[in-house]
């Protein structure tokens, strides 16, 4: 039996990284990822893995996880590399499918959104980028006041920049530079397009997230019911600003400091694309 196991393991390890990933996608029944590998997408996906295996020395041992649209590897000691399909919420309805546009939207949202360190590849159906590693948040974690303030800052930053992330569960959050950040934002929409298409329930991701993190915080915040009721009827920029002001007021009370402004950086984005394909 041991000889058979060693033979199978050795055979798996001798295969290309692409072949090993495809095997795992099938074995783990990642149907949504498989749906993104139809037609020409499969060839682009293979080309990416063949190149990454050579240019970045990626191996199957560095695999962190396979999601619905993304494959994540540990890279060196301080980074992760993400191979991501462009069939994600961010690109829906956008004329440009440029990953650099994605990076230019995300990076000014730091320090509450984990920035993209480098765009490694920007293709037709996939893109590849690196991020600094962070410590993932466990759903069993207890949040202190600063952690909950970080959650509120994430929401305020998002709304101020006309964005809405469809999922902000603990598995999308992590600790980076001593505070909580959102590191997985592939489910991000344009806020007002989302309000237009889902006028009666667009706010649910925020409401559900607040309820989750309030439970992890374990304390009552008396202003939250007012915040949620105001959020539910907000439909335009003026009403969204009212929501943001309520959030900033809660932050100010919790920290006993003056509220900070939430705005985009004036720095012009640079090109970080490294072409290896």
C-alpha positions as CSV (number, residue, x, y, z in Angstrom):
1,X,0.0,0.0,0.0
2,X,2.8,2.4,0.9
3,X,4.5,1.6,-2.4
4,X,1.3,2.4,-4.3
5,X,0.8,5.7,-2.4
6,X,4.4,6.8,-3.1
7,X,3.9,5.9,-6.8
8,X,0.6,7.9,-7.0
9,X,2.1,10.9,-5.1
10,X,5.3,10.8,-7.3
11,X,3.2,10.7,-10.4
12,X,1.1,13.7,-9.3
13,X,4.2,15.7,-8.4
14,X,5.7,15.0,-11.8
15,X,2.8,16.6,-13.6
16,X,2.7,20.3,-14.6
17,X,1.3,22.8,-12.1
18,X,-1.6,23.4,-14.5
19,X,-2.5,19.7,-14.6
20,X,-2.4,19.5,-10.8
21,X,-4.6,22.5,-10.4
22,X,-7.2,21.1,-12.9
23,X,-7.2,17.8,-11.0
24,X,-7.9,19.6,-7.7
25,X,-10.6,21.8,-9.2
26,X,-12.4,18.6,-10.4
27,X,-11.8,16.7,-7.2
28,X,-13.0,19.5,-5.0
29,X,-16.0,20.0,-7.3
30,X,-15.3,23.7,-7.9
31,X,-18.1,24.0,-10.4
32,X,-18.1,27.8,-10.6
33,X,-14.4,27.8,-11.4
34,X,-14.9,25.0,-14.0
35,X,-17.6,27.2,-15.7
36,X,-15.0,29.9,-16.2
37,X,-12.7,27.4,-18.0
38,X,-14.8,26.8,-21.1
39,X,-13.5,27.3,-24.6
40,X,-10.5,29.6,-25.1
41,X,-10.4,30.4,-21.4
42,X,-8.9,27.0,-20.7
43,X,-6.0,27.7,-23.0
44,X,-5.3,31.1,-21.4
45,X,-5.5,29.5,-18.0
46,X,-3.0,26.9,-18.9
47,X,-0.6,29.4,-20.5
48,X,-0.7,31.5,-17.3
49,X,0.2,28.5,-15.1
50,X,2.9,27.3,-17.4
51,X,4.5,30.7,-17.3
52,X,4.1,31.2,-13.5
53,X,5.6,27.8,-12.9
54,X,8.7,29.0,-14.7
55,X,8.9,32.7,-13.9
56,X,7.8,32.6,-10.2
57,X,8.8,29.0,-9.4
58,X,5.2,28.2,-8.2
59,X,4.5,24.7,-7.0
60,X,1.5,22.9,-5.8
61,X,2.8,23.0,-2.2
62,X,2.3,26.8,-2.3
63,X,-1.4,26.5,-3.0
64,X,-3.5,28.3,-0.4
65,X,-6.9,27.8,-1.9
66,X,-9.3,27.6,-4.9
67,X,-12.3,29.8,-4.9
68,X,-15.2,30.4,-7.3
69,X,-13.1,32.7,-9.5
70,X,-9.6,32.7,-8.1
71,X,-6.7,30.4,-7.3
72,X,-4.3,31.7,-4.6
73,X,-0.7,30.8,-3.9
74,X,1.7,31.7,-1.2
75,X,4.7,33.5,-2.8
76,X,8.0,34.0,-1.0
77,X,7.4,34.8,2.7
78,X,5.3,38.0,2.5
79,X,3.1,37.8,-0.6
80,X,0.3,35.8,-2.2
81,X,-0.3,35.5,-5.9
82,X,-3.9,35.4,-7.2
83,X,-4.9,34.0,-10.6
84,X,-8.4,35.5,-11.1
85,X,-11.0,35.2,-13.8
86,X,-12.5,38.4,-15.2
87,X,-16.0,37.0,-14.8
88,X,-16.3,38.8,-11.4
89,X,-18.8,41.5,-10.3
90,X,-16.4,44.4,-10.7
91,X,-16.2,44.0,-14.5
92,X,-20.0,43.4,-15.1
93,X,-21.3,46.2,-17.3
94,X,-18.0,47.9,-17.7
95,X,-16.7,48.7,-21.1
96,X,-13.1,48.2,-20.0
97,X,-12.0,44.8,-18.7
98,X,-8.6,46.2,-17.8
99,X,-7.1,44.8,-14.6
100,X,-5.2,48.0,-14.3
101,X,-8.5,49.8,-13.9
102,X,-9.3,47.4,-11.1
103,X,-6.0,48.2,-9.4
104,X,-6.5,52.0,-9.9
105,X,-9.9,51.7,-8.2
106,X,-8.6,49.5,-5.3
107,X,-5.3,51.1,-4.3
108,X,-6.5,54.5,-3.2
109,X,-8.9,52.7,-0.8
110,X,-5.9,51.6,1.3
111,X,-5.5,51.2,4.3
112,X,-9.0,49.7,4.6
113,X,-8.8,47.7,1.3
114,X,-5.6,45.7,0.9
115,X,-3.8,47.2,-2.1
116,X,-2.6,45.2,-5.1
117,X,1.2,45.0,-4.9
118,X,1.8,44.2,-8.6
119,X,-0.2,43.4,-11.6
120,X,1.6,40.4,-13.1
121,X,-0.6,39.7,-16.0
122,X,-3.6,41.3,-17.6
123,X,-5.2,39.1,-20.3
124,X,-8.5,38.7,-22.1
125,X,-10.3,36.4,-19.6
126,X,-7.9,36.3,-16.6
127,X,-5.6,38.5,-14.6
128,X,-2.8,37.8,-12.1
129,X,-1.7,40.0,-9.2
130,X,0.2,39.9,-5.9
131,X,-0.8,41.2,-2.5
132,X,1.0,41.3,0.8
133,X,0.0,38.5,3.1
134,X,-2.4,39.3,6.0
135,X,-3.6,37.2,8.9
136,X,-7.2,36.0,8.0
137,X,-10.0,36.8,10.4
138,X,-11.7,33.8,12.0
139,X,-15.5,33.9,12.4
140,X,-14.8,32.8,16.0
141,X,-12.7,35.8,16.7
142,X,-13.7,38.4,19.3
143,X,-13.5,41.9,17.9
144,X,-12.3,44.8,20.1
145,X,-13.5,48.4,19.6
146,X,-10.7,49.2,17.2
147,X,-11.6,46.2,15.1
148,X,-15.2,47.3,14.9
149,X,-14.1,50.8,14.0
150,X,-12.0,49.3,11.2
151,X,-15.2,47.6,9.9
152,X,-17.1,50.9,9.9
153,X,-14.2,52.6,8.1
154,X,-14.3,49.9,5.4
155,X,-18.0,50.5,4.9
156,X,-17.6,54.4,4.9
157,X,-14.7,54.2,2.5
158,X,-16.6,52.0,0.2
159,X,-19.8,54.1,0.1
160,X,-17.8,57.4,-0.2
161,X,-16.2,56.0,-3.4
162,X,-19.5,54.9,-4.9
163,X,-18.7,51.2,-4.4
164,X,-20.5,48.2,-2.9
165,X,-18.8,44.9,-2.0
166,X,-21.2,42.0,-2.3
167,X,-19.5,40.0,0.5
168,X,-17.8,41.3,3.6
169,X,-17.8,38.1,5.6
170,X,-14.9,37.2,8.0
171,X,-13.3,35.0,5.3
172,X,-12.8,38.2,3.2
173,X,-11.2,40.1,6.1
174,X,-7.8,40.0,7.6
175,X,-5.3,41.8,9.9
176,X,-2.7,43.9,8.1
177,X,-0.4,46.4,9.8
178,X,-2.3,46.1,13.1
179,X,-5.8,46.7,11.8
180,X,-8.6,44.9,9.9
181,X,-8.8,45.2,6.2
182,X,-10.8,43.8,3.3
183,X,-8.5,41.7,1.2
184,X,-11.0,39.9,-1.1
185,X,-13.1,42.5,-3.0
186,X,-13.9,40.6,-6.3
187,X,-17.6,40.9,-5.5
188,X,-17.5,44.7,-5.8
189,X,-20.1,46.6,-7.7
190,X,-20.7,50.2,-8.8
191,X,-22.9,51.4,-5.9
192,X,-25.5,53.3,-7.9
193,X,-25.8,50.7,-10.6
194,X,-26.5,48.2,-7.9
195,X,-29.1,50.5,-6.3
196,X,-30.8,50.9,-9.7
197,X,-30.9,47.1,-10.4
198,X,-31.8,46.1,-6.8
199,X,-33.6,49.1,-5.3
200,X,-35.3,47.1,-2.5
201,X,-32.4,45.1,-1.2
202,X,-29.1,46.6,-2.4
203,X,-28.1,47.3,1.2
204,X,-28.3,43.7,2.4
205,X,-24.5,43.0,2.2
206,X,-23.9,45.9,4.6
207,X,-26.7,45.1,6.9
208,X,-25.7,41.4,7.1
209,X,-22.1,42.4,7.7
210,X,-22.9,44.8,10.5
211,X,-25.0,42.1,12.2
212,X,-22.1,39.5,11.9
213,X,-19.5,41.9,13.3
214,X,-21.8,43.2,16.0
215,X,-22.1,39.6,17.2
216,X,-18.3,39.2,17.2
217,X,-17.9,42.6,19.0
218,X,-20.4,41.5,21.7
219,X,-21.5,45.0,22.6
220,X,-24.5,47.1,21.9
221,X,-24.1,50.2,19.7
222,X,-27.3,52.2,20.1
223,X,-26.9,54.1,16.8
224,X,-26.8,51.0,14.6
225,X,-30.6,50.6,14.2
226,X,-30.8,54.2,13.0
227,X,-27.9,53.6,10.7
228,X,-29.5,50.5,9.1
229,X,-32.9,52.2,8.7
230,X,-31.3,55.2,7.0
231,X,-29.3,52.9,4.8
232,X,-32.4,51.0,3.7
233,X,-34.0,54.1,2.2
234,X,-30.8,55.7,0.7
235,X,-31.0,55.9,-3.1
236,X,-29.0,58.9,-4.2
237,X,-25.6,60.6,-3.3
238,X,-27.1,63.0,-0.8
239,X,-28.8,60.2,1.1
240,X,-25.6,58.0,0.9
241,X,-23.7,61.0,2.4
242,X,-26.1,61.0,5.3
243,X,-25.3,57.3,5.9
244,X,-21.6,58.0,5.8
245,X,-22.0,60.9,8.3
246,X,-23.8,58.5,10.6
247,X,-21.0,56.0,10.4
248,X,-18.4,58.7,11.0
249,X,-20.3,59.8,14.0
250,X,-20.3,56.3,15.5
251,X,-16.5,56.1,14.8
252,X,-16.0,59.4,16.5
253,X,-17.9,58.3,19.6
254,X,-16.2,54.9,19.8
255,X,-12.7,56.4,19.4
256,X,-13.5,59.7,21.1
257,X,-11.5,61.4,18.3
258,X,-12.5,63.8,15.5
259,X,-13.9,62.0,12.5
260,X,-11.5,61.5,9.5
261,X,-12.4,62.5,6.0
262,X,-13.0,59.6,3.5
263,X,-11.9,60.5,0.1
264,X,-9.9,59.2,-2.9
265,X,-6.2,60.0,-3.1
266,X,-5.2,62.7,-5.5
267,X,-2.2,60.6,-6.5
268,X,-2.3,59.6,-10.2
269,X,-2.1,55.8,-10.6
270,X,0.9,54.3,-12.3
271,X,1.3,51.3,-14.5
272,X,2.4,48.2,-12.6
273,X,1.9,45.6,-15.2
274,X,4.7,43.2,-15.7
275,X,4.3,41.4,-19.0
276,X,5.5,37.9,-18.9
277,X,3.2,36.3,-21.5
